[in-house]
Amino acid sequence: MTLAATHAAPFAFDNSYARLPDRFFARLPPTPVATPRLVKLNERLARDLGLDPARLASPEGIEVLAGNRIAHGSEPIAQAYAGHQFGGFVPQLGDGRAVLLGEIIDRAGVRRDIQLKGSGPTPFSRRGDGRAALGPVLREYIVAEAMHALGVPTTRSLAAVLSGEHVFREEALPGAVLTRVAASHIRVGTFQYFAVRRDTDGIRQLADHVIARHYPEAAGAPNPYLALLDAVIARQAALIARWLAIGFIHGVMNTDNMSIAGETIDYGPCAFMDTYHPGTVFSSIDAQGRYAYANQPQIAQWNLARLTETLLPLLAETEAAQLEAGQASLMGFGGLFEAAYTRELRAKLGLMEARDGDLDLAHDLLDRMTKGEADFTLTFRDLADAAAAPSADAKVAGRFKDPAVFTEWASRWRARLELESGTPSVRREAMRQANPAFIPRNHLVEEAIAAAVRREDFQPFEDLVAVLARPFDDQPGRERYTLPPKPEEVVKQTFCGT
């Protein structure tokens, strides 16, 4: 099968990354697949990108989404990067199963990457097949779009296409290709790729590109590269705080999986907590719990330290001044994260006015949830009703093994609420917008994937995507999607899928 150029998919590409020096990437087309078939097209996202959903869903459009045709203006590349994986440094990683088709400007004027994931081998594949199985593609589609609906900065899912071929992991599985949309795919590991090669000019060119694309305000700062570092640190602090507020566990926070743009990227063994516990780990490859739920802030700071190391030559003239500037910026992460996380927790508790002791009050509840084995999402969702009417306390207390554990805390919470000026009804509505009813429960994600992989039944996937698009709304008739798993449904491990 040969690749052909087409105008079928109206991508108005303007490929700034492909204009960087050739050592930043490898130029190559995606590898065609046998018989592409569209599984899901995100029509709303397509329209936001200025694309025509009907043309994307046409036979020629599907071939573009599968990698069988090159859309007009596309300059396909696989990006080079390095990375620390579980603390161990790998000097060359790169897009081993992904090809960046190009960049477009969306309706809001934002530059966005269009990438195919599972599009075949590249020079960075390290003996891998470069393909993706249907299950991980559907998982990323579900979770990425759920994260967007939950208000989390994230890459997006534009389309999922069956390849008509099998990929071989522990068994033969249907292959698929995901079309991913991102602010960019530049990572901490991209900077590390040039740093390990002592390519200061490459670091400078990359930093200039990132400033122009993501942080234009830094260009006018007295020290643009220090302003860039500060801006990335601030975005990551806010992002991790948001993850914790919704019970999200990334599962593989390697430096090659940390986006410079501050988006959540690379949904491999990710998961959402059911029962709250700060040490929760799902990833089958995280045997030591390095990336456990409560470790995510400190790992983010560790990753940012690696970014800081790469930027040191740009921060000042002398080594001493470089270290002083870098350390000062990095030390700011803790305060930024705590402020962001405190804001998230106040919103979840219905506290609209900041007061001393709020963080302690929130942590006390979380400690009691751990001991009481309370469901994270439903406890906070029910708390919104309790904020409006004390009669709803019993429902919240019922989430705990020992209801008295909650009742003791609730008396102090109510005393704190009395210091607020808002009305109970306004507080309840604000809390409902901070505490979702619907998250991608692991057992529901696995249920949807199993139906698709084993029976080519995509209805559970469609239903789940539709429910998760409205996470803060009551959805009568869909109550089962709010429920924790039954004992036999509990998912104990998640898998990367590579």
Beta strands, then each sheet from edge to edge (+ up, - down):
strand 1: 4-6
strand 2: 25-27
strand 3: 37-41
strand 4: 69-71
strand 5: 77-79
strand 6: 83-85
strand 7: 88-90
strand 8: 98-105
strand 9: 111-117
strand 10: 132-133
strand 11: 156-168
strand 12: 172-182
strand 13: 248-249
strand 14: 271-272
sheet 1: 1+ 4+
sheet 2: 2+ 5-
sheet 3: 3+ 11- 12+ 9- 8+
sheet 4: 3+ 11- 12+ 10-
sheet 5: 6+ 7-
sheet 6: 13+ 14-
end
